[in-house]
Amino acid sequence: MKREERRQAIMDLLVGARAVDLDDLADRFAVSRMTIHRDLDDLEQAGLLRKVRGGATIEAGTQFESDFRIRALQDSDAKARMARAALDLVEPGMTVMVNDGSMAALLGANLVDKAPLTVITNNAAVIDRLKDAPRVTLIALGGAYSAKFNGFFGVVTEDALARLRADLAFISTPAVAGLRAFHMDDAAVRAKRAMIAAADRSVLLVNHTRFGRSALHALADLTDFDAIITDAAPAPDDRAAIDRAGLRLTIARD
């Protein structure tokens, strides 16, 4: 097996299992542990995985989120259910903001069902999907393009958001600890905060597996959101904290 084929196979395993063991990979591909080390080093450098003791993972860490191409392949059923629940909050004629992320990208692609709409987004996947959509006024936020997040960020993005208003903003996060959302990227945090500030109502989209996790940058308190949408019930302690705070939690079911 050629090097690139082996590395693609490693990523395929990671998408399915979320974590791989170095020794298992060496046995599977009949190569040395050092060869696998080099493969994992290069894949980590490309932002596709995070090395851990004895292997690698695509699970988010305090300073790591896997590349959007990997995240787009994960949890497709959960994302589809969350997108449907989020879409129920949208009414024709609204102005809606959609942030970066694979979950938000799926939601953005379905917004055509609620036209006429104005959609403001820094998500490149949403821009591509809606650029020719009938009865959708698309405001594509400029800025510095991030290949990792497949979106636009920075001063240009934030300045544009400061001059806009929306009825509703959909914000996704990779980590929730206690009653606060976190993110590992400062530029993404600033763009998300600008959307929250520019919207009359904000909705947090978060996979249930992301509860009980933290990341480098505090994004917002959960009380800053008018609603939270997840795909399954969070752990009892997390659910109890949300209920005590009087927050509106929607669990998107089939």
N, C-alpha and C positions, 0 to 999 in steps of 0.2 A: 504494500500500500504506500502510495506517495505521501509526502509530508502534508500537503494541503488536504488530501482526502482524509488522512488521519485526524487532522485538526477539525475538519468539518464533522467527522464522526464523534469526536469528543463533545463538540457543541450540541450535536443531536442528542447525545446521552444526557447532557446537562439540562436540556429543555424538558426532557421527560422525567428525570430524577432529581433535578435541582442541585445535586451535589455528586461528585465522583471521587473515587479513591485512587491515589497515585499508583499503588501496587496493582490494583485491579486493572487499571489502564495499561500498565506495562505488560501484564499477562495477556490481556485481551488482544493487544496489537503486536505482541511478540517483539517488543523493543525494550531497551534498557530504561531504568528509572530516570537516568540523566536525560535521555531523549524526551521522555514525558515531561520532565522538569522544564526543558527548553520550550516544549509546546505550550505548556501552561504559562510560562513567563511571557511568551509572545502574545498569547491570547489575552492575558491580563493587561499587557501594554496597550493592546487595541481596545481595551475597555469592555471586553466581552465576558469576563469572569473575574472572580476574586479568589486568589490563592489562600488556602487555609492550611493548617497543619495536616500533612498527609494527603492533600488533595486540592480540590477547588469547588467553588459554589457559584451559582448565579443569584443567590439570595442577597438582598440589599444589606449593606452594612452602614455604619455611621457616616462613612465617606464614599460609599460605593453604591451605584445603581447600574444594573446591566444595560447594555446597549438597547436602544428602542427596538431593533430588529429581533432581539431575543425576547423581549417583553411582549412583543406583538404576537408571539407564538404561544404564550402561556395563558392559562385560565380563560380560554375563549368563551366557554359557556357562562362562567361567572360574569365576565365583562358584558356579554350580551344581555343578561338579566338586569345588570345594573344600568345599562344603557336604556333599556325599556322603562325602567322605573324613573330614570332621570327625564326621559322624554315626556312622561306624563305631567311633568311640571311646566312644560313649555306650551305656550298658546300662540296661535298665529298672530302676527303683528308685533311680537316682542322683539327686543334687541337682546341678544344672548352672547355672552363671552364664554369661550372655551379655551382652556389652557393646554399646555403640552401634555404628552403622555399617550400610551397606547389605549388605555381605557377611554380617555377623552376623545381620541381619534375615532373610535367606534361610535361614540355618541354623536360626534360631529357629522359623521357620514349619514346618520339617520335623521338629521335635522331637516332634510328636504321634505320629510313627511309632514312637517308643521309649517310649511311655507304658506303665506309670505312671512319672511323673517329677515332681520338684519343680524349677521353673525360676525363677531369680532374675535379674531384668534391669532395666536402666534404659533399654532400647531401646523407644521408643514403638511402633514397628512390630511388635515381638515381643509386647508387651503386648496390642495390638489383635488380633493373630492368635490368641493363646493364651487370651484371657480367657474364652472359652466352650468351650475344648477339654476333652473328656472325659478323666478320669484324669490330668489335669495340675494340680498345685498350683502356682499362679502367685503369686510374691512380686514385686509391682511396686514398685520402688524410687522413692520420692518425690524431691523436690528441685526445683531451678529448671529449667524447661523451656527447652531450646535448640532453636529452630526450625531453625537451621543443621544441627545434628547429629541432630535428631528424637529427642532423649533427655533424660534428667534428670540434673542434676549439682549439685555444691555440697556444703555441710556436711551437709545432711539425707541425701543419698545416701551420703556417706562414713561418717557415723555409723551408718547402717543396716547397711552392709556390715561394719563392725567388730564387729557383734553376730551375724553369720551365718557359717556354714561350708558349704562345698560340696565335692563330690568332684572337680569339674572346672570350669575357667573357660576360656571361649573369648574371646581378646583379639585385636582387629584393630589394625593400624597402617598409616599411610600412608607410612612411611619407615623404611628400615633402612640404616645406614652402618656398615661394619665388623661388629662383633659387638654392636651396640646398636640398639634400636628407638627411634624418635623420633615426636613428635607436635607439631602447631603450637598446640594449645590446652591451657592449664594445667589447667583444670577437668576436661577429659577425661582428662588424664594422671593426676590424683589419683584419679579413679573407677576407672580401669583398674588402677592400683597397688593400690588397696584390694581389688579382686577377686582379683588375684594373691595377695595376702597372706591372703585368706580361703579359698583353694582348696587342696586337697591336691595337685592337678596343674593346670598351666596350659598351654594350647595357643595358639600364635601363628598367626594367619591373616594372610597377606600376599601380595598379588599380586606376581608376579615382576618386574614393571616398577618396583616400589617399592624394590628393592634398589639400593644405591649412591646413595641420596638421604638427605638430612638434613632436620630441622625444628627449630624453636626450642627445644623442650623434650625432654630425654632421658626416655624412658619406662621402659625396663628393658634390662638386658643380655640377650642371647639365651640365655645360660646360665641365666637365671631361668625359662625355659620347658622343659617336659618334651618338647615336640614342636613342630615348625614345619610348617605346611601351606602350600604355594604351588601355583600352577596350571601352572608350567613351570619348567624349570631356570634358575636365576639365572646371571648372567655367570660365567665360569670362576673369576675371582679371588674372587668372593663365595662360590661353591660350595666352593672350596678352603679358605677361611677357616672355613666352617661344618664341613667335614669334619675339619679339623685340631683344632677345638674339641670334636670328638666329639658333635656335636649331631644329633638325630634329625630328618631332613628328609624329608617326604613330598611327592612331586610328584603332584598329583591329575590323573589322566589319564582319558580316556573309558572 
